Amino acid sequence: MERIAEELLEKLNVNTAFTIPIFGGIPVHESIVVSWIVMAVLLLVSLWLTHGMTVQNPGKRQLLAEFVVQWLDNFTEGMLGEHGKQYGQYIATVLMFIGLCNITGIFGMKPPAKDMNVTIALALMSIILIEAAGIRAKTFKGWLKAFSQPIAIVTPINILELVIRPLSLCMRLFGNVLGAYVIMALIEFILPVGLPIVFSLYFDIFDGFIQAYVFVFLTSLFIQEAVEVEETEPKKKKKKKARAEA
């Protein structure tokens, strides 16, 4: 049992892949290397799909690229709503990145989301975008005013959400990916032949994409909430008048 615990802890450790020999040595963890590999794969596939695109007589590769883009646009717009659809490219990119990162375990690599530094970075990027979207939609004054809505007494709670939101995004992704990794490691110890393949189909593929979807769904929900602008009374009256005239 102790041997299993030691081997499991060894697998859970975030090891250093190599060290950059500048400024006394900058360690580069394996989670960063895997992230670079995933980004390189996404970049190469994107270049391959979009190479040689034409307006007339598109080939199968271009049709595939257009189908993927259209599907992602429809998928993200459904979550972001009309006012937040301009952020769909970011949501689609994060979805593909996290989804591909989570299935790297199939190829014998450790999923980057197992490293909390990676999930913290993703969560901070999303929260910065969410707050920037809110400022852009409501102006800085309106963004500050939103902290005291619906009543001023909830202002501290609304301010606290600036910390709670990235923490929840980070810990949810990190916890689920780490839990799946631990379960798969235990299964490999108990029965190394046959059974891990079956469970890998769930934890490395299905559950990996589910966690990617949950992350982007919550991010989209926060963006949609941030860009909602309460209509002023003159605008409401103008809309009512237009409907009455119609």
Solvent accessible surface area in square Angstrom, and as a share of the most:
residue,aa,sasa,rsa
1,M,189,0.84
2,E,138,0.62
3,R,150,0.55
4,I,43,0.22
5,A,49,0.38
6,E,115,0.52
7,E,62,0.28
8,L,25,0.12
9,L,112,0.56
10,E,99,0.45
11,K,70,0.30
12,L,44,0.22
13,N,75,0.38
14,V,53,0.31
15,N,62,0.32
16,T,66,0.38
17,A,53,0.41
18,F,98,0.41
19,T,73,0.43
20,I,61,0.31
21,P,121,0.76
22,I,85,0.43
23,F,186,0.78
24,G,90,0.86
25,G,27,0.26
26,I,69,0.35
27,P,76,0.48
28,V,9,0.05
29,H,58,0.26
30,E,38,0.17
31,S,5,0.03
32,I,62,0.31
33,V,37,0.21
34,V,9,0.05
35,S,10,0.06
36,W,117,0.41
37,I,76,0.39
38,V,3,0.01
39,M,92,0.41
40,A,45,0.35
41,V,63,0.36
42,L,39,0.20
43,L,107,0.53
44,L,116,0.58
45,V,71,0.41
46,S,57,0.37
47,L,102,0.51
48,W,142,0.50
49,L,24,0.12
50,T,69,0.40
51,H,130,0.58
52,G,60,0.58
53,M,88,0.39
54,T,71,0.41
55,V,149,0.85
56,Q,142,0.63
57,N,142,0.73
58,P,49,0.31
59,G,44,0.42
60,K,183,0.77
61,R,79,0.29
62,Q,18,0.08
63,L,92,0.46
64,L,88,0.44
65,A,6,0.04
66,E,77,0.35
67,F,130,0.54
68,V,52,0.30
69,V,88,0.50
70,Q,116,0.52
71,W,128,0.45
72,L,18,0.09
73,D,68,0.35
74,N,96,0.49
75,F,51,0.21
76,T,3,0.02
77,E,69,0.31
78,G,69,0.66
79,M,25,0.11
80,L,1,0.00
81,G,17,0.16
82,E,115,0.51
83,H,132,0.59
84,G,0,0.00
85,K,94,0.40
86,Q,94,0.42
87,Y,22,0.09
88,G,4,0.04
89,Q,126,0.56
90,Y,51,0.19
91,I,1,0.00
92,A,11,0.08
93,T,74,0.43
94,V,10,0.05
95,L,22,0.11
96,M,76,0.34
97,F,25,0.11
98,I,3,0.02
99,G,0,0.00
100,L,43,0.22
101,C,4,0.02
102,N,6,0.03
103,I,26,0.13
104,T,5,0.03
105,G,24,0.23
106,I,77,0.39
107,F,138,0.58
108,G,74,0.71
109,M,58,0.26
110,K,36,0.15
111,P,8,0.05
112,P,0,0.00
113,A,3,0.02
114,K,10,0.04
115,D,8,0.04
116,M,71,0.32
117,N,92,0.47
118,V,14,0.08
119,T,0,0.00
120,I,71,0.36
121,A,49,0.38
122,L,15,0.07
123,A,1,0.01
124,L,90,0.45
125,M,99,0.44
126,S,0,0.00
127,I,13,0.07
128,I,118,0.60
129,L,38,0.19
130,I,0,0.00
131,E,29,0.13
132,A,51,0.39
133,A,1,0.01
134,G,1,0.01
135,I,58,0.29
136,R,170,0.62
137,A,40,0.31
138,K,46,0.19
139,T,87,0.50
140,F,117,0.49
141,K,165,0.70
142,G,22,0.21
143,W,43,0.15
144,L,89,0.44
145,K,127,0.54
146,A,28,0.21
147,F,27,0.11
148,S,40,0.26
149,Q,78,0.35
150,P,122,0.77
151,I,101,0.51
152,A,76,0.59
153,I,138,0.70
154,V,34,0.19
155,T,36,0.21
156,P,90,0.57
157,I,107,0.55
158,N,31,0.16
159,I,89,0.45
160,L,97,0.48
161,E,61,0.27
162,L,59,0.29
163,V,96,0.55
164,I,81,0.41
165,R,29,0.11
166,P,18,0.11
167,L,102,0.51
168,S,35,0.23
169,L,3,0.01
170,C,6,0.04
171,M,83,0.37
172,R,99,0.36
173,L,4,0.02
174,F,30,0.12
175,G,37,0.36
176,N,60,0.31
177,V,11,0.06
178,L,45,0.22
179,G,30,0.29
180,A,12,0.09
181,Y,40,0.15
182,V,35,0.20
183,I,75,0.38
184,M,15,0.07
185,A,4,0.03
186,L,69,0.34
187,I,18,0.09
188,E,68,0.31
189,F,50,0.21
190,I,136,0.69
191,L,87,0.43
192,P,92,0.58
193,V,120,0.69
194,G,37,0.36
195,L,67,0.33
196,P,14,0.09
197,I,120,0.61
198,V,95,0.54
199,F,75,0.31
200,S,21,0.13
201,L,109,0.54
202,Y,105,0.40
203,F,33,0.14
204,D,22,0.12
205,I,66,0.34
206,F,114,0.48
207,D,19,0.10
208,G,3,0.03
209,F,95,0.40
210,I,67,0.34
211,Q,16,0.07
212,A,0,0.00
213,Y,85,0.32
214,V,43,0.25
215,F,6,0.02
216,V,0,0.00
217,F,78,0.33
218,L,32,0.16
219,T,1,0.01
220,S,1,0.00
221,L,81,0.40
222,F,30,0.12
223,I,0,0.00
224,Q,60,0.27
225,E,88,0.40
226,A,15,0.12
227,V,6,0.03
228,E,102,0.46
229,V,85,0.49
230,E,134,0.60
231,E,68,0.30
232,T,76,0.44
233,E,102,0.46
234,P,97,0.61
235,K,122,0.52
236,K,77,0.33
237,K,128,0.54
238,K,152,0.64
239,K,102,0.43
240,K,126,0.54
241,K,132,0.56
242,A,58,0.45
243,R,160,0.58
244,A,88,0.68
245,E,130,0.58
246,A,121,0.94
